[in-house]
Amino acid sequence: TSKPNRRRIWQHMPVPHQLQMETQTLTNRRFKLFPGDVLPECDVAIYVDGNILIRADLSPLIEAFWNSGADIALFPHPSGRTLENEIDFVLERTIPQEHAPLAEMQRQTYGELGILGQKITENTIIFYRMSSPKVAQIGQLWWHELKRYCKRDQISLPYVLNQLAPKVHYWDWHFHHP
């Protein structure tokens, strides 16, 4: 095994006070959905969830993403679940019962759009092309859906992608099983 940050490549910094929100979850979502608020002067922003440890050079992934011309890059969810399956999963296991009506409303809305059969993505690592105007639009619509419905971003992202039609680079492998 190797120690995290063994070469001091990453600099860990606290969240600036002005970027903190009411809860840690909301602060995390701000970083996840609005990378331009945090990294306004870069070509590529990469959101990495706090439970993920980067143990290799990301340069090949950054280069592949950049060369794809995509606005955003996503990994497949290891479960292989569809949007409909994910809604069932959260209703059975992960959300408080008082939030179940919101997930059911979301299922109805997304069902009317015909997107319930779409596969969900793993949203713990996301690549953003910061020069794309779609990046800010993705964050705004995604935030709106999270505030309106179920707080699971795997459920709302397929809707966002369907509505905004950004160019998406889908990795054909999962980072847990390269």
N, CA and C atoms as a LAMMPS dump frame, in Angstrom:
ITEM: TIMESTEP
0
ITEM: NUMBER OF ATOMS
534
ITEM: BOX BOUNDS ff ff ff
-5.0000000000000000e+02 5.0000000000000000e+02
-5.0000000000000000e+02 5.0000000000000000e+02
-5.0000000000000000e+02 5.0000000000000000e+02
ITEM: ATOMS id mol type element x y z
1 1 1 N 0.843 -1.193 0
2 1 2 C 0 0 0
3 1 3 C 0.884 1.251 0
4 2 1 N 0.288 2.303 -0.432
5 2 2 C 1.024 3.566 -0.445
6 2 3 C 0.29 4.582 0.404
7 3 1 N 1.043 5.519 0.917
8 3 2 C 0.44 6.563 1.737
9 3 3 C -0.2 7.615 0.842
10 4 1 N -1.337 8.169 1.273
11 4 2 C -1.944 9.26 0.493
12 4 3 C -0.975 10.44 0.365
13 5 1 N -0.992 11.043 -0.801
14 5 2 C -0.216 12.26 -1.062
15 5 3 C 1.268 12.056 -0.781
16 6 1 N 1.766 10.854 -1.104
17 6 2 C 3.142 10.514 -0.75
18 6 3 C 4.173 11.415 -1.409
19 7 1 N 3.845 12.049 -2.503
20 7 2 C 4.804 12.919 -3.18
21 7 3 C 4.448 14.397 -3.01
22 8 1 N 3.488 14.676 -2.197
23 8 2 C 3.059 16.061 -1.949
24 8 3 C 2.618 16.746 -3.237
25 9 1 N 1.956 15.982 -4.112
26 9 2 C 1.463 16.534 -5.375
27 9 3 C 0.254 17.418 -5.118
28 10 1 N -0.599 16.979 -4.228
29 10 2 C -1.842 17.697 -3.951
30 10 3 C -1.655 18.59 -2.741
31 11 1 N -2.214 19.752 -2.828
32 11 2 C -2.189 20.665 -1.694
33 11 3 C -3.598 20.698 -1.115
34 12 1 N -3.74 20.259 0.11
35 12 2 C -5.046 20.251 0.768
36 12 3 C -5.266 21.602 1.433
37 13 1 N -6.404 22.201 1.137
38 13 2 C -6.692 23.525 1.653
39 13 3 C -8.107 23.533 2.229
40 14 1 N -8.325 24.289 3.291
41 14 2 C -9.692 24.391 3.821
42 14 3 C -10.57 25.194 2.858
43 15 1 N -11.853 24.982 2.973
44 15 2 C -12.81 25.73 2.157
45 15 3 C -12.823 27.177 2.653
46 16 1 N -12.614 28.143 1.76
47 16 2 C -12.683 29.548 2.181
48 16 3 C -14.055 29.86 2.794
49 17 1 N -14.054 30.663 3.822
50 17 2 C -15.282 30.985 4.546
51 17 3 C -16.391 31.487 3.611
52 18 1 N -16.047 32.321 2.633
53 18 2 C -17.057 32.896 1.747
54 18 3 C -17.702 31.855 0.834
55 19 1 N -17.086 30.663 0.696
56 19 2 C -17.663 29.609 -0.14
57 19 3 C -18.429 28.558 0.669
58 20 1 N -18.408 28.689 1.991
59 20 2 C -19.116 27.732 2.825
60 20 3 C -20.613 28.017 2.806
61 21 1 N -21.386 26.934 2.839
62 21 2 C -22.845 27.058 2.864
63 21 3 C -23.356 26.501 4.186
64 22 1 N -24.671 26.382 4.32
65 22 2 C -25.276 25.988 5.6
66 22 3 C -24.816 24.616 6.082
67 23 1 N -24.579 23.69 5.158
68 23 2 C -24.158 22.345 5.538
69 23 3 C -22.946 21.936 4.694
70 24 1 N -22.237 20.915 5.166
71 24 2 C -21.108 20.39 4.401
72 24 3 C -21.57 19.815 3.069
73 25 1 N -22.742 19.191 3.065
74 25 2 C -23.278 18.615 1.824
75 25 3 C -23.511 19.708 0.787
76 26 1 N -24.118 20.816 1.199
77 26 2 C -24.356 21.918 0.26
78 26 3 C -23.038 22.546 -0.213
79 27 1 N -22.072 22.656 0.695
80 27 2 C -20.77 23.191 0.301
81 27 3 C -20.128 22.279 -0.74
82 28 1 N -20.186 20.977 -0.504
83 28 2 C -19.659 20.013 -1.469
84 28 3 C -20.351 20.171 -2.814
85 29 1 N -21.679 20.28 -2.8
86 29 2 C -22.423 20.416 -4.053
87 29 3 C -22.046 21.688 -4.789
88 30 1 N -21.746 22.74 -4.049
89 30 2 C -21.326 23.982 -4.702
90 30 3 C -20.041 23.751 -5.492
91 31 1 N -19.088 23.044 -4.883
92 31 2 C -17.84 22.74 -5.571
93 31 3 C -18.095 21.811 -6.752
94 32 1 N -18.991 20.865 -6.565
95 32 2 C -19.27 19.859 -7.587
96 32 3 C -20.002 20.452 -8.79
97 33 1 N -20.976 21.29 -8.549
98 33 2 C -21.827 21.805 -9.615
99 33 3 C -21.357 23.125 -10.204
100 34 1 N -20.591 23.878 -9.462
101 34 2 C -20.162 25.204 -9.913
102 34 3 C -18.64 25.353 -9.849
103 35 1 N -17.909 24.58 -10.649
104 35 2 C -16.441 24.656 -10.573
105 35 3 C -15.899 26.033 -10.917
106 36 1 N -16.627 26.809 -11.687
107 36 2 C -16.181 28.16 -12.037
108 36 3 C -16.129 29.094 -10.842
109 37 1 N -16.894 28.79 -9.783
110 37 2 C -16.836 29.603 -8.564
111 37 3 C -15.512 29.408 -7.84
112 38 1 N -14.923 28.237 -8.035
113 38 2 C -13.719 27.873 -7.304
114 38 3 C -12.471 27.983 -8.177
115 39 1 N -12.603 27.596 -9.44
116 39 2 C -11.462 27.564 -10.364
117 39 3 C -11.783 28.356 -11.631
118 40 1 N -11.915 29.661 -11.511
119 40 2 C -12.352 30.439 -12.678
120 40 3 C -11.313 30.55 -13.79
121 41 1 N -10.047 30.338 -13.495
122 41 2 C -9.006 30.59 -14.487
123 41 3 C -8.243 29.32 -14.863
124 42 1 N -8.959 28.264 -15.184
125 42 2 C -8.282 27.042 -15.613
126 42 3 C -8.988 26.482 -16.847
127 43 1 N -8.309 25.608 -17.556
128 43 2 C -8.887 24.998 -18.753
129 43 3 C -9.8 23.832 -18.407
130 44 1 N -9.352 22.987 -17.475
131 44 2 C -10.105 21.807 -17.068
132 44 3 C -10.216 21.803 -15.55
133 45 1 N -11.423 21.624 -15.061
134 45 2 C -11.645 21.443 -13.628
135 45 3 C -12.073 19.992 -13.427
136 46 1 N -11.56 19.399 -12.37
137 46 2 C -11.918 18.02 -12.052
138 46 3 C -12.477 18.001 -10.643
139 47 1 N -13.732 17.595 -10.537
140 47 2 C -14.326 17.4 -9.22
141 47 3 C -13.964 15.987 -8.77
142 48 1 N -13.407 15.873 -7.571
143 48 2 C -13.088 14.579 -6.985
144 48 3 C -13.724 14.543 -5.601
145 49 1 N -14.616 13.609 -5.4
146 49 2 C -15.311 13.476 -4.127
147 49 3 C -14.314 13.197 -3.004
148 50 1 N -14.648 13.608 -1.811
149 50 2 C -13.756 13.468 -0.668
150 50 3 C -13.405 12.039 -0.299
151 51 1 N -14.199 11.071 -0.736
152 51 2 C -13.887 9.678 -0.399
153 51 3 C -13.044 8.987 -1.475
154 52 1 N -12.559 9.751 -2.438
155 52 2 C -11.738 9.21 -3.521
156 52 3 C -10.293 9.647 -3.307
157 53 1 N -9.378 8.706 -3.393
158 53 2 C -7.962 8.997 -3.294
159 53 3 C -7.339 8.829 -4.676
160 54 1 N -6.767 9.897 -5.195
161 54 2 C -6.078 9.85 -6.489
162 54 3 C -4.704 9.25 -6.25
163 55 1 N -4.423 8.147 -6.947
164 55 2 C -3.163 7.441 -6.736
165 55 3 C -2.33 7.344 -8.007
166 56 1 N -2.689 8.076 -9.033
167 56 2 C -1.952 8.021 -10.294
168 56 3 C -2.025 9.384 -10.973
169 57 1 N -1.216 9.543 -11.977
170 57 2 C -1.173 10.763 -12.761
171 57 3 C -2.453 10.872 -13.596
172 58 1 N -3.158 11.974 -13.476
173 58 2 C -4.396 12.181 -14.226
174 58 3 C -4.162 12.776 -15.613
175 59 1 N -2.926 13.092 -15.946
176 59 2 C -2.637 13.742 -17.229
177 59 3 C -3.202 12.992 -18.429
178 60 1 N -3.093 11.657 -18.514
179 60 2 C -3.673 10.971 -19.68
180 60 3 C -5.197 11.143 -19.77
181 61 1 N -5.863 11.166 -18.632
182 61 2 C -7.32 11.372 -18.644
183 61 3 C -7.666 12.803 -19.041
184 62 1 N -6.915 13.743 -18.52
185 62 2 C -7.146 15.146 -18.879
186 62 3 C -6.94 15.338 -20.376
187 63 1 N -5.882 14.747 -20.907
188 63 2 C -5.596 14.865 -22.338
189 63 3 C -6.695 14.219 -23.187
190 64 1 N -7.142 13.034 -22.786
191 64 2 C -8.214 12.361 -23.53
192 64 3 C -9.5 13.178 -23.48
193 65 1 N -9.804 13.717 -22.315
194 65 2 C -10.999 14.559 -22.19
195 65 3 C -10.861 15.798 -23.073
196 66 1 N -9.734 16.48 -22.976
197 66 2 C -9.529 17.697 -23.754
198 66 3 C -9.645 17.419 -25.249
199 67 1 N -9.011 16.358 -25.704
200 67 2 C -9.024 16.013 -27.125
201 67 3 C -10.404 15.574 -27.615
202 68 1 N -11.267 15.152 -26.703
203 68 2 C -12.619 14.741 -27.095
204 68 3 C -13.481 15.927 -27.511
205 69 1 N -13.116 17.125 -27.06
206 69 2 C -13.919 18.315 -27.343
207 69 3 C -15.192 18.384 -26.521
208 70 1 N -15.343 17.49 -25.558
209 70 2 C -16.566 17.433 -24.752
210 70 3 C -16.609 18.555 -23.723
211 71 1 N -17.822 18.843 -23.264
212 71 2 C -18.042 19.836 -22.215
213 71 3 C -17.819 19.242 -20.829
214 72 1 N -18.119 17.943 -20.702
215 72 2 C -18.083 17.257 -19.419
216 72 3 C -17.711 15.797 -19.681
217 73 1 N -17.02 15.184 -18.724
218 73 2 C -16.681 13.755 -18.838
219 73 3 C -17.161 13.04 -17.58
220 74 1 N -17.744 11.866 -17.795
221 74 2 C -18.349 11.104 -16.707
222 74 3 C -17.976 9.634 -16.796
223 75 1 N -17.929 8.99 -15.648
224 75 2 C -17.697 7.556 -15.578
225 75 3 C -19.037 6.836 -15.442
226 76 1 N -19.12 5.595 -15.952
227 76 2 C -20.351 4.826 -15.754
228 76 3 C -20.498 4.455 -14.28
229 77 1 N -21.721 4.307 -13.825
230 77 2 C -21.947 3.856 -12.449
231 77 3 C -21.666 2.364 -12.399
232 78 1 N -20.921 1.889 -11.398
233 78 2 C -20.568 0.468 -11.359
234 78 3 C -21.764 -0.467 -11.213
235 79 1 N -22.89 0.055 -10.749
236 79 2 C -24.08 -0.788 -10.575
237 79 3 C -24.735 -1.135 -11.905
238 80 1 N -24.528 -0.287 -12.915
239 80 2 C -25.2 -0.487 -14.195
240 80 3 C -26.676 -0.15 -14.158
241 81 1 N -27.125 0.486 -13.071
242 81 2 C -28.547 0.8 -12.926
243 81 3 C -29.006 1.863 -13.918
244 82 1 N -30.262 1.747 -14.297
245 82 2 C -30.917 2.793 -15.076
246 82 3 C -31.434 3.844 -14.109
247 83 1 N -31.902 4.942 -14.652
248 83 2 C -32.494 6 -13.832
249 83 3 C -33.679 5.449 -13.037
250 84 1 N -34.515 4.654 -13.682
251 84 2 C -35.665 4.048 -12.978
252 84 3 C -35.188 3.145 -11.847
253 85 1 N -34.175 2.307 -12.109
254 85 2 C -33.627 1.432 -11.068
255 85 3 C -33.069 2.243 -9.905
256 86 1 N -32.427 3.356 -10.202
257 86 2 C -31.833 4.185 -9.15
258 86 3 C -32.917 4.812 -8.276
259 87 1 N -33.998 5.244 -8.879
260 87 2 C -35.103 5.785 -8.087
261 87 3 C -35.654 4.699 -7.168
262 88 1 N -35.846 3.49 -7.689
263 88 2 C -36.291 2.377 -6.846
264 88 3 C -35.301 2.129 -5.711
265 89 1 N -34.018 2.142 -6.035
266 89 2 C -32.969 1.895 -5.05
267 89 3 C -33.025 2.925 -3.919
268 90 1 N -33.102 4.208 -4.266
269 90 2 C -33.111 5.227 -3.201
270 90 3 C -34.39 5.164 -2.383
271 91 1 N -35.487 4.814 -3.023
272 91 2 C -36.746 4.702 -2.273
273 91 3 C -36.69 3.555 -1.27
274 92 1 N -36.027 2.479 -1.641
275 92 2 C -35.939 1.313 -0.757
276 92 3 C -34.886 1.463 0.325
277 93 1 N -33.8 2.228 0.047
278 93 2 C -32.64 2.139 0.936
279 93 3 C -32.062 3.433 1.463
280 94 1 N -32.122 4.515 0.731
281 94 2 C -31.242 5.618 1.12
282 94 3 C -31.912 6.932 1.51
283 95 1 N -33.137 7.162 1.117
284 95 2 C -33.701 8.471 1.461
285 95 3 C -34.742 8.325 2.567
286 96 1 N -34.896 9.352 3.376
287 96 2 C -35.942 9.324 4.395
288 96 3 C -37.33 9.211 3.735
289 97 1 N -38.211 8.491 4.364
290 97 2 C -39.543 8.257 3.793
291 97 3 C -40.299 9.553 3.5
292 98 1 N -40.026 10.588 4.263
293 98 2 C -40.726 11.853 3.994
294 98 3 C -40.292 12.473 2.666
295 99 1 N -39.164 12.032 2.117
296 99 2 C -38.706 12.535 0.82
297 99 3 C -39.172 11.663 -0.345
298 100 1 N -39.808 10.54 -0.039
299 100 2 C -40.262 9.615 -1.088
300 100 3 C -41.209 10.276 -2.096
301 101 1 N -42.152 11.111 -1.671
302 101 2 C -43.023 11.756 -2.674
303 101 3 C -42.253 12.598 -3.694
304 102 1 N -41.15 13.216 -3.277
305 102 2 C -40.343 14.001 -4.214
306 102 3 C -39.698 13.092 -5.263
307 103 1 N -39.203 11.943 -4.825
308 103 2 C -38.599 10.998 -5.772
309 103 3 C -39.653 10.456 -6.731
310 104 1 N -40.86 10.226 -6.243
311 104 2 C -41.936 9.736 -7.114
312 104 3 C -42.36 10.809 -8.12
313 105 1 N -42.402 12.075 -7.683
314 105 2 C -42.701 13.164 -8.613
315 105 3 C -41.611 13.26 -9.68
316 106 1 N -40.381 13.075 -9.258
317 106 2 C -39.264 13.111 -10.19
318 106 3 C -39.381 11.963 -11.194
319 107 1 N -39.753 10.778 -10.716
320 107 2 C -39.948 9.631 -11.606
321 107 3 C -41.022 9.943 -12.648
322 108 1 N -42.116 10.545 -12.211
323 108 2 C -43.199 10.867 -13.14
324 108 3 C -42.744 11.881 -14.191
325 109 1 N -42.084 12.939 -13.745
326 109 2 C -41.613 13.972 -14.67
327 109 3 C -40.626 13.402 -15.679
328 110 1 N -39.658 12.639 -15.198
329 110 2 C -38.643 12.085 -16.078
330 110 3 C -39.215 10.971 -16.958
331 111 1 N -40.209 10.271 -16.432
332 111 2 C -40.88 9.245 -17.229
333 111 3 C -41.601 9.852 -18.416
334 112 1 N -42.244 10.996 -18.204
335 112 2 C -42.937 11.684 -19.294
336 112 3 C -41.962 12.122 -20.39
337 113 1 N -40.713 12.31 -20.018
338 113 2 C -39.679 12.691 -20.997
339 113 3 C -39.033 11.469 -21.658
340 114 1 N -39.367 10.29 -21.154
341 114 2 C -38.834 9.062 -21.735
342 114 3 C -37.374 8.785 -21.427
343 115 1 N -36.895 9.256 -20.273
344 115 2 C -35.469 9.074 -19.967
345 115 3 C -35.208 8.081 -18.831
346 116 1 N -36.227 7.414 -18.334
347 116 2 C -36.03 6.51 -17.2
348 116 3 C -35.152 5.306 -17.533
349 117 1 N -35.001 4.974 -18.799
350 117 2 C -34.162 3.849 -19.197
351 117 3 C -32.698 4.194 -19.345
352 118 1 N -32.336 5.476 -19.177
353 118 2 C -30.933 5.873 -19.315
354 118 3 C -30.113 5.336 -18.143
355 119 1 N -28.879 4.953 -18.416
356 119 2 C -27.963 4.495 -17.374
357 119 3 C -27.491 5.698 -16.566
358 120 1 N -27.343 5.495 -15.262
359 120 2 C -26.822 6.572 -14.419
360 120 3 C -25.298 6.569 -14.478
361 121 1 N -24.715 7.657 -14.045
362 121 2 C -23.259 7.794 -14.029
363 121 3 C -22.762 7.862 -12.598
364 122 1 N -21.474 7.576 -12.446
365 122 2 C -20.784 7.715 -11.158
366 122 3 C -20.316 9.158 -11.089
367 123 1 N -20.839 9.917 -10.164
368 123 2 C -20.558 11.356 -10.142
369 123 3 C -19.562 11.748 -9.064
370 124 1 N -18.667 10.818 -8.709
371 124 2 C -17.648 11.137 -7.715
372 124 3 C -16.387 11.716 -8.349
373 125 1 N -16.246 11.561 -9.663
374 125 2 C -15.174 12.226 -10.413
375 125 3 C -15.805 12.767 -11.694
376 126 1 N -15.699 14.074 -11.883
377 126 2 C -16.297 14.723 -13.055
378 126 3 C -15.27 15.686 -13.64
379 127 1 N -15.116 15.643 -14.949
380 127 2 C -14.227 16.56 -15.663
381 127 3 C -15.084 17.635 -16.332
382 128 1 N -14.667 18.888 -16.215
383 128 2 C -15.374 20.008 -16.831
384 128 3 C -14.429 20.788 -17.746
385 129 1 N -14.899 21.147 -18.928
386 129 2 C -14.172 22.067 -19.816
387 129 3 C -14.64 23.469 -19.434
388 130 1 N -13.774 24.219 -18.797
389 130 2 C -14.18 25.488 -18.216
390 130 3 C -14.506 26.571 -19.235
391 131 1 N -14.043 26.446 -20.468
392 131 2 C -14.363 27.439 -21.483
393 131 3 C -15.75 27.214 -22.099
394 132 1 N -16.392 26.125 -21.756
395 132 2 C -17.703 25.824 -22.316
396 132 3 C -18.811 26.552 -21.559
397 133 1 N -19.673 27.264 -22.267
398 133 2 C -20.81 27.892 -21.594
399 133 3 C -21.773 26.857 -21.016
400 134 1 N -21.713 25.629 -21.517
401 134 2 C -22.601 24.567 -21.015
402 134 3 C -22.285 24.208 -19.565
403 135 1 N -21.05 24.398 -19.129
404 135 2 C -20.666 24.022 -17.767
405 135 3 C -21.493 24.792 -16.736
406 136 1 N -21.612 26.095 -16.898
407 136 2 C -22.421 26.898 -15.969
408 136 3 C -23.896 26.504 -16.069
409 137 1 N -24.382 26.244 -17.27
410 137 2 C -25.779 25.827 -17.449
411 137 3 C -26.039 24.492 -16.764
412 138 1 N -25.092 23.555 -16.885
413 138 2 C -25.244 22.262 -16.223
414 138 3 C -25.38 22.469 -14.719
415 139 1 N -24.492 23.26 -14.142
416 139 2 C -24.538 23.508 -12.707
417 139 3 C -25.844 24.144 -12.267
418 140 1 N -26.301 25.125 -13.013
419 140 2 C -27.539 25.816 -12.633
420 140 3 C -28.756 24.894 -12.684
421 141 1 N -28.904 24.141 -13.771
422 141 2 C -30.056 23.253 -13.89
423 141 3 C -29.962 22.095 -12.908
424 142 1 N -28.767 21.567 -12.719
425 142 2 C -28.573 20.471 -11.773
426 142 3 C -28.928 20.927 -10.364
427 143 1 N -28.485 22.108 -9.988
428 143 2 C -28.81 22.681 -8.671
429 143 3 C -30.331 22.825 -8.523
430 144 1 N -30.961 23.34 -9.562
431 144 2 C -32.411 23.516 -9.538
432 144 3 C -33.118 22.184 -9.289
433 145 1 N -32.685 21.135 -9.972
434 145 2 C -33.313 19.818 -9.808
435 145 3 C -33.066 19.244 -8.423
436 146 1 N -31.877 19.453 -7.879
437 146 2 C -31.581 18.952 -6.526
438 146 3 C -32.405 19.68 -5.471
439 147 1 N -32.657 20.948 -5.682
440 147 2 C -33.482 21.704 -4.734
441 147 3 C -34.964 21.326 -4.867
442 148 1 N -35.373 20.988 -6.08
443 148 2 C -36.777 20.716 -6.372
444 148 3 C -37.206 19.299 -5.989
445 149 1 N -36.321 18.338 -6.187
446 149 2 C -36.667 16.925 -6.021
447 149 3 C -35.742 16.24 -5.023
448 150 1 N -35.52 14.979 -5.278
449 150 2 C -34.639 14.128 -4.483
450 150 3 C -33.214 14.682 -4.538
451 151 1 N -32.493 14.581 -3.452
452 151 2 C -31.15 15.157 -3.358
453 151 3 C -30.062 14.28 -3.967
454 152 1 N -30.412 13.145 -4.568
455 152 2 C -29.432 12.251 -5.192
456 152 3 C -29.07 12.781 -6.577
457 153 1 N -27.817 13.199 -6.753
458 153 2 C -27.445 13.802 -8.028
459 153 3 C -27.4 12.798 -9.177
460 154 1 N -27.28 11.489 -8.884
461 154 2 C -27.329 10.499 -9.961
462 154 3 C -28.69 10.497 -10.644
463 155 1 N -29.724 10.883 -9.907
464 155 2 C -31.073 10.886 -10.468
465 155 3 C -31.3 12.116 -11.343
466 156 1 N -30.813 13.256 -10.93
467 156 2 C -31.102 14.482 -11.675
468 156 3 C -30.159 14.74 -12.847
469 157 1 N -28.938 14.196 -12.824
470 157 2 C -28.008 14.495 -13.911
471 157 3 C -28.488 14.004 -15.279
472 158 1 N -29.072 12.812 -15.414
473 158 2 C -29.565 12.424 -16.743
474 158 3 C -30.577 13.421 -17.32
475 159 1 N -31.417 13.967 -16.458
476 159 2 C -32.373 14.99 -16.903
477 159 3 C -31.626 16.22 -17.416
478 160 1 N -30.641 16.674 -16.643
479 160 2 C -29.868 17.86 -17.012
480 160 3 C -29.198 17.66 -18.371
481 161 1 N -28.584 16.504 -18.553
482 161 2 C -27.903 16.222 -19.815
483 161 3 C -28.889 16.135 -20.967
484 162 1 N -30.065 15.582 -20.696
485 162 2 C -31.103 15.487 -21.724
486 162 3 C -31.592 16.87 -22.137
487 163 1 N -31.76 17.746 -21.187
488 163 2 C -32.308 19.072 -21.463
489 163 3 C -31.297 19.998 -22.139
490 164 1 N -30.038 19.928 -21.72
491 164 2 C -29.035 20.878 -22.216
492 164 3 C -28.213 20.339 -23.381
493 165 1 N -28.214 19.035 -23.558
494 165 2 C -27.483 18.369 -24.646
495 165 3 C -26.03 18.814 -24.777
496 166 1 N -25.268 18.803 -23.671
497 166 2 C -23.849 19.096 -23.804
498 166 3 C -23.162 17.927 -24.495
499 167 1 N -21.957 18.17 -24.974
500 167 2 C -21.158 17.059 -25.502
501 167 3 C -20.525 16.373 -24.291
502 168 1 N -20.819 15.086 -24.137
503 168 2 C -20.351 14.331 -22.977
504 168 3 C -19.334 13.289 -23.426
505 169 1 N -18.224 13.247 -22.725
506 169 2 C -17.242 12.176 -22.922
507 169 3 C -17.542 11.134 -21.846
508 170 1 N -18.026 9.974 -22.267
509 170 2 C -18.298 8.885 -21.334
510 170 3 C -17.112 7.941 -21.346
511 171 1 N -16.467 7.777 -20.196
512 171 2 C -15.402 6.791 -20.094
513 171 3 C -16.052 5.419 -20.237
514 172 1 N -15.389 4.495 -20.885
515 172 2 C -15.974 3.166 -21.076
516 172 3 C -15.451 2.169 -20.033
517 173 1 N -14.946 2.686 -18.936
518 173 2 C -14.448 1.874 -17.828
519 173 3 C -14.73 2.633 -16.539
520 174 1 N -14.644 1.938 -15.414
521 174 2 C -14.864 2.576 -14.121
522 174 3 C -13.544 2.636 -13.366
523 175 1 N -13.298 3.712 -12.677
524 175 2 C -12.022 3.907 -12.02
525 175 3 C -11.736 2.913 -10.898
526 176 1 N -12.755 2.248 -10.366
527 176 2 C -12.513 1.189 -9.386
528 176 3 C -12.047 -0.108 -10.048
529 177 1 N -12.351 -0.246 -11.343
530 177 2 C -12.027 -1.464 -12.08
531 177 3 C -11.449 -1.113 -13.454
532 178 1 N -10.28 -0.454 -13.488
533 178 2 C -9.733 -0.084 -14.792
534 178 3 C -9.292 -1.314 -15.552
